[in-house]
């Protein structure tokens, strides 16, 4: 969780602010995952990951959002890339991105509660305003 919060701070994803009287606040939720991986030496390692998600399923169209954006690569696109790579004799490299932030600009102001375990003691009543999509 500390790594996730540090990445959020470093990328300036949000800022702490007061909630305007006319706005709703969305709840956040920690999502945990345990992965078993093999390191470079062939040793099995267990890694605990945490991601902070805001519960967008509670948004209201026209109030909290006007459009949806879901950046996913579909299977057909991946197949086309592989075919082009093979046909042209290109090299293909895979990389693992530890923390990815979307650069989609939001037209709306979205407010999120301070996440459990990371409430700023100086400002317990304030919420975080999302500056870019998570």
Buried (B, 14 or more C-beta within 10 A) or exposed (E): BEEBBEBBEEBEBBEEEEBEEEBEBBEBEBEEEEEEEEEEEEEEEEEEEBEBEBEBEEBEEEEBBEEEEEEEEEEEEEEEEEEEEEEEEEEEEEEEEEEEBEEEEBEEEBBBBBBEEBEEEEEEEBBBBBBBBB
